[in-house]
């Protein structure tokens, strides 16, 4: 009996994708950018903790919604065929229950936020819910579903800012951070989609990797460049101190290297790029985005 319970819990954990920290961190990083760029930074520890829990709940809900939408597609895709819904370890009703629990946890986090910004955060959370739940369907009707995901990721900037300042009157620093997040998300998720191109083409679903074709690597490079530029301008306007800049430069070198490797792989200049290559590219963005967050944290301290 105990083994069965643990297996069930493990399947729930997998369904929420909490066993893959990279996917959770890549949502928390823009939230951190937002919190450390507000005029009231650094944020209190309690607020940071709430944002972390809220991001885990929302990203988990998005993953469950994704698997529910794709429960008939995932068994036919090499990367996803071992997911709990795809391999039959969980049924649709149980997955819906997990989805509701994740959304309830997210709601409790919003209600626990500081009073002045709570109502605004609740409105933003409600506005985020439709794109988060509908994003997995976008590949059926939109040639650039990664743009829909980028819109979802943008709320990871707006909600923490509203929670910290009780408003969205952040001017250019807020707008630039939001724009940086949209560009970065579109870029790294296009790379992620490159791993599934053959399966997606066979199944008739869409992605920016397919829609951009041979221009995909260049588009990713442009997205990363705009991300770096927007964050640099946001930091300058927010008065971030000297320690930010050498770390920002290091992240810029790292992103340029990733784009160069991607371009070479797409051009066939070197060993064939398998799923592991694109997975390493994705993990690299977690590290580089985290480096940019560290730059902001140290810049505020400096």
Secondary structure as GFF3:
##gff-version 3
##sequence-region A 1 302
A	DSSP	alpha_helix	2	15	.	.	.	ID=ss1
A	DSSP	alpha_helix	21	37	.	.	.	ID=ss2
A	DSSP	alpha_helix	45	69	.	.	.	ID=ss3
A	DSSP	three_ten_helix	74	76	.	.	.	ID=ss4
A	DSSP	alpha_helix	92	112	.	.	.	ID=ss5
A	DSSP	alpha_helix	115	134	.	.	.	ID=ss6
A	DSSP	three_ten_helix	135	140	.	.	.	ID=ss7
A	DSSP	alpha_helix	145	165	.	.	.	ID=ss8
A	DSSP	alpha_helix	171	194	.	.	.	ID=ss9
A	DSSP	alpha_helix	197	203	.	.	.	ID=ss10
A	DSSP	alpha_helix	208	212	.	.	.	ID=ss11
A	DSSP	three_ten_helix	213	215	.	.	.	ID=ss12
A	DSSP	alpha_helix	216	237	.	.	.	ID=ss13
A	DSSP	alpha_helix	243	266	.	.	.	ID=ss14
A	DSSP	alpha_helix	275	301	.	.	.	ID=ss15
###
